Amino acid sequence: MKKIQVTLPDGSVREYDAGTTVLEVAKNIGKKLAKDAVAGKVDGALVDLQEPIQNDVSLEIVTFGDPEGTEVFRHTTAHILAQAVKRLFPQTKLAIGPAIEDGFYYDFSTDRPFTPEELERIEEEMNNIIEQDLPIKRHEICREDALEMFEEIGEDLKLEMIDELSDESNITYYTQGEFADLCSGPHLPSTGKVGAVKLLNVAGAYWRGDEKNEMLQRIYGTSFADKKELDKHLAMIEEAKKRDHRKIGKQLDLFSLHDEGPGFPFFHPKGMVIRNTLEDFWREEHAKRNYKEIKTPIALHEDLWKKSGHWDNYRENMYFTKIDDGSFAIKPMNCPGGMLFYMRKVHSYRDFPLRVGELGLVHRHELSGTLHGLMRVRCFTQDDAHIFMLPSQIVSEVQDVIQLADELYSVFGFEYMVELSTKPEKAMGTDEEWDAAIGKLKEALDGMGLPYKINEGDGAFYGPKIDFHLKDCIGRTWQCGTIQLDFQMPERFDLTYIGEDGERHRPVTVHRTIFGSMERFMGILIEHYAGAFPAWLAPVQVKIMAIADRHADYAHDIEKKLRAEGIRVESDVRNEKVGYKIREAQTEKVPYMLIVGDKEVEENTVSLRSREEGDKGTVSLSEFLSSLREEIDARRNTLTCM
């Protein structure tokens, strides 16, 4: 019997008979690992646990806790969903069923939408399939046989997918009981490995995302290794519904969306307070770090976008217009304008690093079905910056941006994770240039001891990037800041500087954002705080409530004094009960309430009430103002997370 050597992630090497499966290796390592295993990684490639190992390999056992393991787990659950639907509704045709963030979906061709009652039946049948613990098996088949097989079972959409494959394609499908589905895998070894499942909702989706194609029914769901984790996730979903920024935005009168401008949000006065406060914070922190702020035009000639590479790599996401006899593009990014700003004069090596910031309004064409409140819009303001530097300054400048991001995120109570994204399929530049750029970003991250994950193939078309994924108060993650290292734009725009040797040289550019976009970041903050903003960010920081009409003048006098100190304040002198006014202010999520009656007028004090702590007793106005000013100036975060 041929012997093979298997190298494990810790560097240890074990010897087995050729043909030993990944699962058998897992069992040999330990019972718990074998129980938790969902797939294997052989020489970096994901495979089924039943995969036999024939040669010397490196092997990693993948569990549900690994991102790839979660994907395998949930993709298998999508197949269980498809099997349940076919059992209950045999005439339904199958489309596709991938794993997605936090769950999975499967698209079905059917003559009518699934009802909520039918969704319950489907979920019940899924649990039956899980209980049956059906073995899941992988099969290889030639293209001709695959066409014959799926034609026989009447799966038209699968036939369309097979038709697009070449004659030499290695086609695989999986079976579990009576069910078969075209799939490249890998999958769990049996349906019983799925611990807990929940179907969430049904939505319409065009076949292949093309509105000219058939409308399919998309069933969304999620699954976990055990019910406890599922229940925790479902609780988070319910909490997320309560925090929906669209609902809170309407409740607090922050912004609105209108059919006359889909994807183009309107900001109301209170929303503008938040936005302007964020922008003032951004400007203050960037001025400390010697960033110079600019503003570039919203529309520029199409020749510029051809020169920058956007024409070839990003045109489908752009808007165009005619001006005089020329064709202009509404900018989807601020970069080319930043390049023109640099080109306005000759630069010396002594000018570097040159940090240029811009709160730039950009427009990108998004499909109507993808628009979502402030999170996915067609126009937004990027808190952009372009840093022009010497090659020797790359690592230190990238580290300075990371430090800036860390300091700004901490103000809001965000934890974050970091990803390093590499060269995409559609990209400018040579592999050598990309390798050099990726190496510099790794050097910056490693030098700070910052852990990061490699995200293969997700870089910008002009360079690799570092992305910051913020973790909000209920555990969701949001991609916000980015640092993109670019050797391409300086080349395409022929940017130069005069070096110490008196000769012309090529600078390096870093593109970066911290918030990402002001609109999306506001949406994230609304949900992060559930609308209960800390005092420094709240649209109304203080509300003064007069108990009776005779206290109105005193309330207005306090309002004037607070307003003169820069406090955002409102008075409520309506002829309503004070309890009603307090409940209304709590609904409006005002941080502080000052109640004034006979005693407060007589003693020249206020009765203080906090949004978080309730009644705090009687204090002098100067005492309250001093405490509030300290809280605002420190940008104190009052957030309490789940």
Order of alpha helices (4+ residues) and beta strands (2+ residues): beta-beta-beta-alpha-alpha-beta-beta-beta-beta-alpha-beta-beta-beta-alpha-beta-alpha-alpha-beta-beta-beta-beta-alpha-alpha-beta-beta-alpha-beta-beta-alpha-alpha-beta-beta-alpha-beta-beta-alpha-beta-alpha-beta-beta-beta-alpha-beta-beta-beta-alpha-beta-alpha-beta-alpha-beta-alpha-beta-beta-alpha
